Amino acid sequence: MVIGVFLGLVLSCLLLLSLWRQSSQRRQLPPGPTPLPIIGNILQIDLKNISKSLRDFSKVYGPMFTLYLGRKPAVVLHGYEVVKEALIDHGEEFAGRGTFPVFDKIAKGHGIVFSNGRIWKEMRRFSLMTLRNFGMGKRSIEDRVQEEARCLVEELRKTNGSPCDPTFILGCAPCNVICSIVFQKRFDYKDQEFLTLMNILNENVEILSSPWIQEKHNPKTAFTSENLIFSAGDLFAAGTETTSTTLRYSLLLLLKYPEVTAKVQEEIDHVIGRHRSPCMQDRSHMPYTDAVLHEIQRYIDLLPTSLPHAVTCDIKLRNYLIPKGTTVIASLTSVLHDDKEFPNPEKFDPGHFLDDNGNFKKSDYFFPFSTGKRICMGEGLARMELFLFLTTILQNFNLKSPVDPKDLDTTAVANGFASVPPEFQICFNPV
């Protein structure tokens, strides 16, 4: 009996201490819903539709609010103005990587995506330099993507116009581009080594490549074998999954809206024709196709909250003090689906990126690769792949759905922090 009373008092004291610490901490942070002890606001968030939950909170608490994911606070940025103010205007202060428990346990601060501070800066700088040395941003990379686009077309021909799930083939193409950069060779889609790599990527397991021993015994260096391995892994994971998912979603939308597909193919016939491969110079002469590609990325909203950031020092933003190390979540959905910039944002409409004369119209709200210091390192490559792969496919095939396009569901399937398309079948009929 006495022990029970004692334990009850101890638990009550711990609970009161937790509430006091949260209350003290919350006074200097932006407002937000009252968190429960230990679990925070988890029960108030719809994990199947996080973006909707954040939008609902923003209506009550404004463009900056605080959520407790467990016992730790996270400051949410909702809307173009505050996202730009934080990630661009105060880019250095918001350049940290927020906690991501699953990946923290696997990566342990190694690589590029989930590292911080000096390691992140050095590995990012080294990776960008290495990629440039391997041809990133040069004609040689475009040649490799064009070669892969031709190989992709040959693989699609083997389907003989029969209904198929394009997931695997569309995953092979961008993965092979990264292979050609990192390993200086591409692989046949049936090569066993390549298939093993694809399986590892699909299962989100640690990627291993040949370890580079440079400075093993220097405890201060970022160039350890673990860092280099995880950096190579980051290139494969980020350069394969996101692009292949976007390609897959693109084909689903092109099936759903055959009138859009027909206009893109008309532009391809007019600018490129049937007797040469598409090249990046063509893009500036194809405003409708450019608008379609931008609208696909805007509409699918691949990473609704991007990856979590963290502030690298105490910083005051909009009269709120955010302590060093605080996790920051930027809602990319709130920017990509802003109804002032994109009328009817839930509707797929290439007109969002066209002016009254049919010319391509840029938008400052186009943040599919995030923005600021932590913007996707492979943005240029991804944009090249999407243009060259899709135009080459549409140059060679007419797309057909086994079911009525009106019955196709394009609603994203929630998958953690990413939006992926529902499963579908497609027929690639040679032109």
N, C-alpha and C positions, 0 to 999 in steps of 0.2 A: 504493500500500500504506500509506504513512504517513498520507495523507489519510483513508483508510478507518478506520485505527485512531483517528485524531483525532476523526472524526465519531462513531465508536462511543463514545469516552470522553465527548464532549459530550452525546450522547443519554442515556448512562447517568447522568451527573450531573443532567441535567434530570429524568429519571425519579425518581432518588433525592430530589431537591429537592421534586418534586411529592408523593411519598409522605410525606416529612417534614412538609410543610405540611399535608397532609390529616390525618396522625396528630396533629399539634399542635392542629389545629382540632377534631378529633373528641373530644379529651379533655374538653372543656367542654360538648359537645353531648350529647343523649340517645344511647343506644347504637343500633346498627343493623348491618346486614350490611356486611362489608368491601367497600369499593368498589374497582373496578379503576382503574388510572391513566387519566385523560382521560375515559373513558366512564362512570365511576362504577358505579351499580347498575342501569343500563338493561337489561342482559341478564337480570337477575333479576326483572324486572317483566313480567307478562303484559299487554301493551298492549291486548289484546282484553277483558281482565277485570281492570282495575286494582283494583277494589274487593276482589276475592278475594285478590289479591297483598297488599294492605294488611292484610286480615284475617289472612292467614297470618303476615305479619311481626309483627303485634301479639301473636300467640300466643307468639312467641319473645321479643320485646323489650319487651312491655308497651304501655300506651296512648300513650306518647310515644316515637317513635324517629326516627332520621335516615336519610334516603336521599340519595344523591348522584345528581342528574340531570345527568350530565356532571361537571364539576369543582366545581360549587357544591352545597352541602348544602341540603336542604329538611327541615324538622322536620314530621313527620306527627302529627296529633292523631286518635286513634281511640277513640271512645266518648263517650257523652253528657257524663260528668262533666268530662273534660279539655277537650272542645270548649266547654262552657259556661264553665269556669274561664278559658279563654283569651279567647274571643270576646265574652263578656258581662262577666265579672268584671274582666277586664283589657282591655276593649274598645278603649280609646284606644291602648294599646301595640300591639295587634294589628290596627290599622285600616289599615295600609299595603297596597298592592297588590303582590303578588309578581310576579316576572318572567314574562312570557308572550311568548317571542320573536316569534311570528308577529304578534301584535297590537301589541307594542312597536314593531315596524318600521312597521306601518301607522299606528297612532294617534299614536306619538311622544309619549306622555304627555298627549295632549289628551282632552277630553271628561270623562265621569264614571266609566265602568266601569274604565278602565285608567290613570287619573291618580292622582297621589299628593299628599300634603301640602296646601299652601295652595290649589293649583289644584283639587284634588278637593273640599275643603271648600267653597270659594266656588262652584264649578259645581253641586255637589249642593244647596247652600242656595238658589242662584238658580233651579235647575230645579224644586225643590219649591215655591218661592214662585210661580213662573210657572204651574205646573200647578194650584196652588190658585186662582190668579187666573182660570184657564181653566175652573175648575169641578170640579177633582179633590176628591173627598170630599163633593161637594154633589149635590143632586138632579139638577142639569143633566147631570152625567156619567152618572148612572143612566138618564136619558132617552135619552142618545145610545146607550148600550149596548142599551137596549130597542129603539130604532129599528133598530139594526144587527141585532139578533136577529130582528126581523120580516123584514128584507131577506134575511137568511141563509135563513130558512124559505122565502121565495119562490124563491130560487135553487135550493134543494133540491127544491122541487116540480117544477121544470123537468126533473129527472131521470126523472120519471114512474115511479118505483119500479124503474127498471132498475139493475143492479149498476154501481157507480161507485167510483172512488178519490176519497175526500173531501179529499185533501191540499190541493189548490189552493183550494177553496171555504172550507175551515176556516182557511186562511192569510189570506184576504181579510178576514174579519170582524174579527179583532183589529187588523189593520193599518189598517182603516178607522176604528176607534175612535181610534187614535193620530192619524190624519189629521184627524179631527174636532176633536181637541184642539189640534194644532199648526197646522193650516191653517184651522181653523174651518169645514170642509166635509167631507162624505163623498163617495166616488166610486162610480159604477156599476162593477160587477165587470168590465165589458168596456171600461171607459174606457182608452184607450191609455196615457195618463200613469200611471194607476194600475197597469196591467199592467207598465209599465216599472219602476216602483218595486218591485213584487213580484219581478220578475226580479232586480233588484239585490240585494234582501234575500236571495233564495234563493241567490244566488251569493256571498253574504257579501262584496260589494264595497263600497267606501266610499260612503256615502250623502251626496248633495249636496242642499242646500236653499238658499233665498235667504240669502246671507251678511248678517249683521247687523253693520255697522261702528258700534262705540261708542267704542272707545278704542284705535284702531289704533296711535297713536304713544306710548302709555304702556307702556314695557317691563315694568313691574311688574304690570300688570293681568292677571287671568285671562280677561277678557272680550274675547278676540281673535276674529276671524272663524273661525279654525281651531278654537278651543275650542267656539264656539257651534255650528258645523257638526257637529263630532264629538259634541257633547252631543245634538243633535237626532237624529243617526244612532244613538246609543246608545238613545234612547227607542224608535226604530223597531225596531232589532234585538232589544232585550230585550223590548219590548212586543208583538212579533209572533211571532217564532220559538218562544219558550218556551210561550206560550199556545196557539198553533196545534198544536204538538206534543202538549201535554197534552190538548187537545180530541180530537185524532186517536186518541191512546192511550185516552182515555175511551170513545170509541165502540167501539173494538176490545174493551175489557173488558166493555162492556155487551152486545156481541154474544156474547161468550164465556160470559157468565153471565146468560141470559135471565130467571132467577128474580129476580135483583137488579133488573134493568130493570123487571120487572112490579111489584115493590114500590115503586119510585120513581114509576112512572106512577100507581099507586094513591094514593100520597100527593099527587101533583100534582092528581089528580081531586078528592080530598077537600079540599085546602086552597085551590087556585087555581081549579079547574074548567076549562072550555073556552072561556069567553067573555071573558076578560081576559088581559093579558100578565102573566107572572110579575114580581114586584118583590122587592127585597132584604128587605122586611119579612116576606115569606113564609118566608124561610130559618129564622127562629127557631121557626116552627111546623112545620118539616119535619125532624125529627131524623134520620130514616133517610137522606134525601137528603143532608143535611149530612155524615153519617158516610160515605156512599158517595164524596162528593167528596174528603173528607180521605183516605180509604183509597186512592183512585186516585192522589193525589199521593204518598202514602207508598209505595205499591207500585211505581210506575214509577220512582221515584228518579231524576228527570230529570237532575240535575247531581250525580253521585255524589261528586265531590270539590270541588264548588262551583268558584269561581275562586280562584287562589292568593292568600293574604294575605302580608304581610311585617311584621316588627316595626319600629316607628318609633323604637325606642331599645333599648339593651342592657337585657334583662330576665331576671330569674331566675324560673323556673317549675318547681315540683317539684324543686328543688335542681339544676336544670340552667341554665346561663347561655346564653341565646340572643342572639348579637350583633346589633346594629342592622342592618337590611337583609336579614336571613335570611328566605328564603321559608318560608312556613308553609302546609301543606296540611291542611285539615279534612275528614275523611271524613264526609260527611253520611249515607252508606250505613250507617255504624256506629251512627248515631243512629236513622234511620228504620227500620232492620231489627234493632233491639235486641230479642233474644228474651225479655228480662225484661219489657219494656214491651209488646211485641206478640208474643204466643204464635204460633208458626208464622209468622214474619215473611215467608217466601217465598210464603205463600198469600194470595190476594186475599180478604179477609174484612172487610166493613164493621163486623162486631162488634168490631173493634179500637177503634172509637170510639163504642160504645154501652154503657151500663150494663145491669144486670140488668133494669131496668124499661123498657128501650127508649129511654131518654133519651140525647141526645148527650153524649158524654164527652170533655172536652178532654184533651190530652196535652202535657206540657212537651217531649216528644221530637219534636214536629212541626216540623221544620226544612226544609221543601222550598224556602223562599226564603232559606236560610242564616240567620244571626243576628248580633247585635252591630251595630257601627257600619256594616258593609258589607252589611247586609241589603238585599234587593231593594227599590229605591225604589218600584216599581210593584206591591207586594204587594196593596194594597187594590184596585187596578183589576183585577188578574189574578183575584183571588177573586170579584169582582163578575162579570167576564166568564164565568168557568167556570160559575157558578151560573145566570146568566141565559141564556146560550147553550144549555147542556145541558137546562135545564128547558123552555125554549121549543121545542127540537127534540123532546123526548119528549112534550110537550103536543100536538104536531101530527103526529107520525109514529110508526109502529111500525117498529122496526129489524129487518131480516132479513139473515142471512148467506147468500150463494149456496152456501156449503159448510156441512156439519154443524158447529155450534158446538164440538163436542168435538174437531174437527180443526184449530181455529184455534190458531195459535201466538202466545202473548203475550210470548215471550222478547224482551227488548230487543236491538236491533241496536247494537253499539258504534259510536259515531261521534265519535271524538275524546274529549272530556270529557263528552259528553251521551249519554243513552240515548234512542233513538228506536224507535218501534214498527215491526215488519216491515210490508211492504206488504200491504194487504187490500182486499177489495171489500165494499161494503155497499149494501143497498137501503133507500131511505126511502119507506115505504108510508104515504100519508096516512091519518090516523085516521078 
